[in-house]
Amino acid sequence: MIKGVNRQVVEITQTDCEYFERILFLVKPEFSAVSEGKLRERASQMSSAGKPPATRVRRRVRNVLSLLGSALAGAGVCALTMFLLHAV
């Protein structure tokens, strides 16, 4: 995928992501004089910030909240109906 690259490359191999086994960062020429440690630190920050969200957990929470909201709405309608029947 990267052919004939004449640049400094930082490779992150521990991505903590199920989709990617490694990430390659191409360093801009104006930052090639920055120390390797600083570049690796910044690359690690960037790679950890881009993790995909846990979609299953969010979907499950959304479903539970939706069911809870529906149950509360149904209980409210039932309580209002009973109140109006006893008031008449």
C-alpha positions in Angstrom: 0.0 0.0 0.0 2.8 2.4 0.8 5.2 2.4 -2.2 8.5 4.3 -2.3 7.9 6.3 0.8 10.8 8.6 1.4 9.6 9.8 4.8 10.0 9.0 8.5 7.4 6.4 9.6 6.1 5.7 13.1 4.5 2.2 13.5 2.2 1.4 16.3 1.7 -2.4 16.7 -0.3 -2.5 19.9 -3.6 -0.9 18.8 -6.0 -2.5 21.3 -8.5 -2.7 18.5 -10.0 -5.8 17.0 -10.0 -4.3 13.5 -6.4 -3.3 13.1 -3.1 -5.0 14.0 -0.9 -2.0 13.4 -1.0 1.6 12.4 1.5 3.5 10.3 2.0 7.2 10.7 3.8 9.2 8.1 5.7 12.1 9.8 5.5 15.5 8.1 8.9 16.7 6.8 8.9 19.7 9.1 8.6 17.5 12.1 11.3 15.0 11.2 13.7 16.5 13.6 11.4 15.8 16.6 12.6 13.0 18.9 11.4 9.5 18.3 9.9 9.3 21.8 7.8 12.4 21.3 6.6 11.1 17.9 5.7 7.7 19.4 3.9 9.3 22.3 1.8 11.5 20.0 1.1 8.6 17.7 -0.1 6.5 20.6 -2.4 9.3 21.7 -3.9 9.5 18.2 -4.3 5.8 17.8 -6.1 5.4 21.2 -8.4 8.4 20.4 -9.8 6.7 17.3 -11.1 3.5 18.8 -14.5 2.5 17.5 -17.3 2.8 20.0 -18.8 -0.3 21.7 -21.9 -0.4 19.5 -23.5 -3.4 21.1 -23.5 -1.8 24.5 -25.0 1.4 23.2 -27.6 -0.4 21.2 -28.6 -2.5 24.3 -28.8 0.6 26.5 -30.9 2.4 23.9 -33.3 -0.6 23.7 -33.7 -0.8 27.5 -34.3 3.0 27.7 -36.9 2.8 24.9 -38.7 -0.1 26.6 -38.6 1.7 30.0 -40.0 4.9 28.4 -42.8 3.0 26.7 -43.7 1.3 30.0 -43.8 4.6 31.8 -45.9 6.2 29.1 -48.4 3.3 29.2 -48.6 3.5 33.0 -49.2 7.2 32.7 -52.0 6.8 30.3 -53.5 4.1 32.4 -53.3 6.2 35.6 -54.8 9.2 33.8 -57.7 7.1 32.5 -58.4 5.7 35.9 -58.3 9.2 37.5 -60.7 10.5 34.9 -63.1 7.5 35.3 -63.2 8.0 39.1 -63.6 11.8 38.8 -66.8 11.5 36.8 
